[in-house]
Amino acid sequence: MIKVAVVGVNNIGKLHCLYYKENQEVEFIAVCDLNKDLANTVANDYNVKAYTDISEMLQKEDIDVVSIATGGKENGSHHYEPAMIAIENGKDVLVEKPLSNNIEEAREMVAFARLKGVRLACNLNHRFVPTAYRAKEWIEKGELGTLLFLNMRLTIGNPNESSPWIHLRALHPHSIDVIRYFGGNIRRVQAFMTKAPGRTVWSTASINLEFESGAVGHLTGSYDMDNRHPIEYCEVAGTKGRFTIEDVYDKVTYYPHNNTELKVVRNSVLSGVNGFNETFKNRLDTFIDEVKNAAPPEQITGNGAEALCAQEVIEAAILSQKENGSVINVQSMAE
């Protein structure tokens, strides 16, 4: 059994608790939150120990995996400290996205986990779905041929005005990760952003992408949409065909060149995701399975290094916007 503790038990943290409790390979040990009342309430719900100090928890409890679902500025400023403490104590760690809203902290987390030889993963749950798995198979089997372009759209309604870059740093670790999952490393970006009427943050973005493979792409992102719209769309095209994924997990369609016979695979056929929240279950279950099977840290799916690559793209896009749409080399951001 893999012994797990969850740090940060507000809305997203409660989902972590739920799906760890359901996993037959997990012994759910404890929760930790600075809000003592919240920690006690969630601990009572799951019959586990409650703590307000992660160091005390790690000293008193036998824990294998620490799942960090704290929030903070741009949904990421409270991740660094508990993650570094857990890594220092030799624990495998899964962190909500982004690893940190501060790119230097994110780099430190990845480097420290590598130094300590522990597994560091990120909750990039949008690609942990059967539709993405099937699409990835098509790419790996050569059914798309050489990739030519990748288009991505991720939009939600979010009125949060906490910082100028919250839309980029809080939301787009997901979209960049999905597009990297299919297209590989991104070499250069160019970004243009706008503020919807009445907004003070850059709430809608258009980002051009160039991949190391030579493929090109585009990301449209927005915090200005009505939540009744499908939140996500992905299109990947190559010399032999293209596919589209609709609304994260709903349906994947393959359009072969010179052939009118499509491949359409709906989630109900694939089975496995009954709603968006269950993408969390798929992601957490995958990490637990990899820990159980002693996967090397660098082979963890959705690992810290992959999450950092997505954040490097985001920071390059922010720099591009600051520099009036300049083309930014992503690799240079990591030097």
N, C-alpha and C positions, 0 to 999 in steps of 0.2 A: 504494500500500500504506500502511496505517495502522500506524505503529510503536508498539508497546505494551510497557510494563513493568508488572510486578506487584509490589506492595509488601505483604509479609506472606504467607508461603507455607506456612502450616500447612494444616489440612484444607480450609477454604473456599478459601484462596489456591491450593491445588493444582487445584481445580476451575476457577478462573479460568485458570490456566496451560493446562490441558487444552483448554478450549474456545477460547481465543485461538489456540492452536497449530493447531486444526482449521479455523479460519476462513481462507478463501482470500484474504480482503482484508487480513489482518493479517500483519505481520512482527514476530514475537515477539522482542524485543531483550534484555531483562534481567529479573532478579528481585532483590529487595532484602529482607533480613530481618536483624534484630538478631542472630539466631542464625546465626553464620557457617557452622557445619557444615550446618545445614538449608538455607541459601541455596546453598551449594556443591552439595549433593546434588540439589536441585531443578534448579539450573542445568545440572548434568551430564545430568539426565534429558531436558532439553529443548534442550540444546546452545545455551545462551544465557549471557550474562555474569552474574556474581554480585556483589552489593554488600551492604554492611551500613550504608551511609549514603546516604540518598536524595539529598542535595545533591550528593555526589560523583557519583552515578549520572547525575543530570540535567546535570551539568557535562561529563561525559565522553561521554555517549551522545546520539544524535539520536532523541528520543522525542516522539511526538504525544499519546499517551494514557497516563495513569497510573491503574492499577486498584489500589485500596487495600482489602486484605482482612485488615488487622490486627485484633486483638481487644481485650483489655483488660476493665476492669470493665464489667459489663452489656453485654458484647460491643461496646462502642463507645468506650471512653475513649482508645484508641490511634489513632483516626482523624484527630483534629483536626490534629496537628502535621504529618504527612506530606501531608495534603490542602492545608494552607495553604502549605507549601513548593512543592508542585506548581503550585498556582494562581499563586503569586508568580512562578513561572518560565513562566507563560503556557501551561501544559499543560491539555488537557481531562482531566477527572477523573471516575472512577466509584468511588463509595465504598460499601462494605458498609453494611447497615443496622445500627443507626441511624447517621445522619450523625455524631452524637456522643451519648453518654449525657447530656451536659451541654447543656441547651437553649440557653444563652447561646453556647456554642461553635458549635452548629449554626446559630444565627442569624448568627454572624460568618462562617461558611463560605459561606453563601448570599449574604450581602451582599458579601463579598470577591470571589467568583466573578462576581457581577454587575458590580462595579467594574472588574474586569480583563477582562470580556468573554469569559470562557472558559465552556465547557460543563461543568456540574456535574450528574452523575447519581447515582442511588442504586440499589443492587441490590434493588429491590422486585419480586422475580422471580415472586411468586405470581400476578400478573395477566398475565404474559407467556406466556399459554397460549391455544391455539385456542378452548377453551370460553369463556374470558372475552371474547375478541375477538367471538365470535358473539353472546354475551349483550349486549355493548355495542352491537352493530349493531341488535339488537331494540329497545333503548332509544332509540337515535338515530332509528330509523325510525318511532317512535311506537307500536310494537306493544304496549307495556305501558300506554300512555296516560300520565296524570299519576302520578308515583311517590307511593306512600302509605307504605310501610314497607319497611325493609331489615333483615334479621337475619343475623348472622354468628357463626360458631363456629370457634375455632382452638384446638386442644388437642393437647398432646404430653406425653410423660413426660420430665421433666427434674429431676433431684435437686439441681441447682445452688443453693447457699444463699449466694451471694456478697454479696448486698445485699437489703434489704427489697423493692426495686422491680424486681429483675431480670426477673421475669416480664413486667411491663408494658413496660419499655424495650427488652428484648432480643427479645421475640417479636412484640409487637403493632404495630410499624411495618408489618408485613405485613398484618394483618387490617384495620387502619384504612385503609391505602392501598387495599386491594381495595374496601372499602365506600365510600370516597370516589370511586374510579374509576367506580362505578355511580351514586352518589347525590349527588356534589358536596360542597361545603364543609359542615362540621359546625359548628353555631352554639353548642350547649350540651350539656353532659354531666353525668351524675350516676352515681357509681360506688359499688359495694359490693363488698368483698373479704373473703376468708376464708383461713385457713391450714389446710391438711390436717393430720391428726394427725401429730405429730412434726416439723412444719415450722416454721421461724422466719421465712420470707418470706411475703408475700402471694401465694399460689400459685394461687388461683382468683379470677376477677373477673367481676362482672356489671355492665355499663356501659350505661346508657340514653343515647340519642343523639337530638338534634334537628338537622335539616338546615336550611340557609338556605332551601331550597326550600319548607319547611313539612312535608316528610316526617319521619317518626320512625323510630327503629330501635333495635337492641339488639346488643350484643356479649357473648358468653360466651367467656371464655378460661381456660385452665388448664394448669398444669405437672404436674398430678396424674393424668393418664390413662395407661393402658397403651398402648404404642406400636402395638399391634395394631389399635387403633381408627383409622378414617379421621381424618386430622388436621384437615380443613377442610370447612365447609359454608357455603353462602351462598344466601340467599333474598331476591329482590327482587320486590315486588308493586306493581301500579298499577291504574288504573281499568279497564284492558282485559285484564289478565292478569298472570301472575307467572312467574318462572323460578327454578329451583334449580340450583346447581352443586355437584357432589359430589366430595369429595377432591381439590381444587385443579384437576385437569385431566381427570378421568375421564369425566364426563358432564354435559351441560347439558340440562335439560328445560323446555320452555315450556308453560304451562297457560293457554290463552286462556279468557276468560269466555264463558259461554253456548255452549260448544263442547267436545265430548268428544274431539276429535281433537288429540292432543298432538304437539309437535315434540320429538323426542329425538335428540340428536346426541352420539355417543360419540367419544372421542378417536381410536379406530381408524379412524373414518370421516373425521374432520378431518385425521388424520395429523400428526405433528410432535413428539409427546412420548412417549418410550418408558419414562420413569421420572422421578421427581421431580428428579433431578440435571439432567436436560435442560432444566428451567425456567431454570437458570442459562445454558445455551447460548442459549436464545431471548432472554433479557434482554441478554446481552453482545453477541450478534449484532445486535440492534436498535440498541444504542448505536453500534457500529462503523459500521453502515449510515448512521445519522444524521450521524456525524462525516464520513464519506466524502462525503455529499451536502450538506455545509456547512449543516446545519440550524441556524437561530439558537438561541442558548442557551435562550431562553424556550420554544422549541418542542420541546426534547428530551423524549421520553417518559419518565416517571418521573424528572423532574429534581429538583434539590436543593430547589427551592421546594415541590414536592409532598411530598417526604419531610419537610420541615420542618413542613408543615401537619399531617401525621400525628403528628409528635412533639408539636406543640402540643396536640393532642387528648389524647395520653397524659399530658402534664404536667397538663392540666386534670383528668383522671380521678384522678391521684395526689392533687391538691389536694382534690378532692371527698372522697376517702377520708379524708384527714387532717382534713377538716372535717365528718366524720360524715355523709357523704352529701349535702352541699350541692350545689345546682345551680350549675355553673361556666360562665361565658361564655367560650368558647374564644378569641374574638377579643381579649378583654382580656388574655389571656396573652401576646400578641405586642406589646402596646403598651409 
